[in-house]
Amino acid sequence: VTVDFIVDPDGKVINAYARMASRSEFEAQAVEAVAKWKFQPGRRAGRDVHTHLQVPVVFALNAHY
């Protein structure tokens, strides 16, 4: 799942959504996980600014027999 979002000047994730996913079943969980992350905000001209990012979230499934 590729999650698209904005990091605000406080380093919080806002407006996160699943931009692309190989399986739609994973979209909500990926967005929920990324929304909890904290970032160092982007800077421009010495000031913290809103920053647009995209990150891949990879799920690995283990088969149990």
N, C-alpha and C positions, 0 to 999 in steps of 0.2 A: 504494500500500500504506500503510495506517495502522499504524504500529508503536507498541505500548503497552509501557511499561517503567517502571522505578523508577530514580531517580538516588539513589545512596547518599550518606552524609555526606562521602565522599571525592571525589564527583563522577563516580564510575564508574557505567556502565549495568549494571543487573542485571534479570533476569527479562524480557528483551525477547521479544516475540512479535508475529506479524502478527495484528492485530485484524480487519482488513478489507482485501480486495484486489480490484481489478477483474480481475486475472489471477493465478491461483495460482502461475504459473511465476516470478513476481517476489518472492514472499514470503521465501524463504530469503536471497536477496541483500540485500533491504531490512533484514531483521533483523540479518544479519551486518555490514552497514555501520553501522547505529545502535549496535550493541554495541561498536564501536571508538571511538565519540565520547566526549569528556570534557566535563563540565558544571561550572559553578559550582553547588554544592549549594544547595538551598532552606534558608532560615533561619526559625527560630521561637524567640522569646524569647532571641535572641542566640546560638542554637546551630544548627549544621548538622544538618539532618534529612533523612530519606528523603522523596523527592518523587515523586509519580506524574505521568507525562507521556505524551502521545500526540503523534506527529509524522507528517505525511504525507511519504512518499518518492515522488517523481514520476519515472517513467522516460520518456525521450523516445527514440523509435526513428527512425532515419534510414533511408530507403529508398535502396539503392544499385543502380543499374541498369547 
